[in-house]
Each structure stands twice: as structure tokens, then as C-alpha cells.
Amino acid sequence: MSQNQMILLFCCIALGIYLLTYIKKRPAALLAFVGRGAAGLLYLHLFNSFCIARGVATSLGINPVTALLSAILGIPGVILAYGANLLRFF
């Protein structure tokens, strides 16, 4: 295991412990996390369906990265992902 992988693993473990203690202290935070994720993924699905119906191809799909981004940031996170997706055309 390289040094970079060990640092990344340590950061992920520390973040996981922090999130578990935060959720234990405030259980409503878990509900907010799941709610933001569901709203973001619903927006992603509806926008992709709207674009497909109009003949516009969007290459942003529902995957673990977009699910995590929408769970952390909500709908603004999905809009940010679409903006980052547009940057690859320029």
C-alpha cells in the first residue's frame, strides 16, 4: 500500500467516525442526509428524462458519485455536477 493510499484510507476512516458520532448526537441529521439525497437523485432523474424527451443527450447518470454528491449538497450539488459535465465540452 502506497503512502497516498494510506493517507486516503486514514481520512476516510476519520470522516466515517466523525459522521457516526454526529449522527448519534443528532439523529435528525441522518433524515436530512437521506432527504437531500432523494431530492437530488429525483431531480437528476427528472431532468435526464426531460432532456431525453427533447432529444438532448446528457451523460450524467445515477451512480455512487452523483448519489453521494446529491446527498451531501442536495439539488445544488446535482446542478454543480451538470455544470462540471458541461466543462468537458469546452
C-alpha positions in Angstrom: 0.0 0.0 0.0 1.4 3.3 -1.0 1.7 6.4 1.2 -1.1 8.2 -0.7 -3.5 5.2 -0.3 -2.7 5.1 3.4 -3.4 8.8 3.8 -6.7 8.5 1.9 -7.7 5.5 4.0 -7.0 7.3 7.2 -9.0 10.3 6.1 -12.0 8.1 5.1 -11.9 6.3 8.4 -11.7 9.6 10.3 -14.6 11.1 8.3 -16.6 7.9 8.9 -16.1 8.1 12.7 -16.9 11.8 12.7 -20.2 11.2 10.8 -21.2 8.3 13.1 -20.7 10.4 16.2 -22.5 13.4 14.6 -25.5 11.2 13.6 -25.5 9.6 17.1 -25.7 13.1 18.6 -28.3 14.4 16.1 -30.4 11.6 14.6 -32.3 14.2 12.5 -29.1 14.7 10.5 -29.5 11.3 9.0 -33.0 12.1 7.9 -31.8 15.3 6.3 -28.9 13.5 4.6 -31.3 10.9 3.1 -33.9 13.6 2.2 -31.3 15.7 0.3 -30.0 12.6 -1.5 -33.5 11.5 -2.5 -34.4 15.0 -3.7 -31.2 15.4 -5.7 -31.5 12.0 -7.3 -35.1 12.6 -8.2 -34.1 15.9 -9.8 -31.4 14.2 -11.7 -33.8 11.5 -13.0 -36.5 14.0 -14.0 -34.0 16.4 -15.7 -32.5 13.5 -17.6 -36.0 12.3 -18.7 -36.9 15.8 -19.8 -33.7 16.1 -21.8 -34.2 12.7 -23.4 -37.8 13.6 -24.4 -36.4 16.7 -26.2 -33.6 14.7 -27.9 -30.7 16.2 -25.9 -28.2 13.6 -24.6 -26.9 14.1 -21.1 -24.1 11.8 -20.0 -24.7 12.4 -16.3 -26.3 9.3 -14.8 -27.2 8.0 -11.4 -24.1 6.4 -9.9 -22.5 6.3 -6.4 -20.6 9.6 -7.1 -23.7 11.6 -8.0 -25.7 9.9 -5.2 -23.1 11.0 -2.7 -22.9 14.4 -4.2 -26.6 14.9 -4.1 -26.8 13.5 -0.5 -24.2 16.0 0.7 -25.2 19.1 -1.3 -28.8 18.3 -2.4 -30.2 19.8 -5.6 -27.4 22.4 -5.9 -24.9 19.6 -5.9 -26.7 18.0 -8.9 -26.7 21.4 -10.7 -23.0 21.6 -9.9 -22.4 18.2 -11.4 -24.2 19.3 -14.6 -22.0 22.4 -14.7 -18.9 20.3 -14.4 -20.2 18.0 -17.1 -20.6 21.0 -19.4 -17.0 22.0 -18.8 -15.7 18.9 -20.6 -17.2 20.2 -23.9 -15.0 23.3 -23.8 
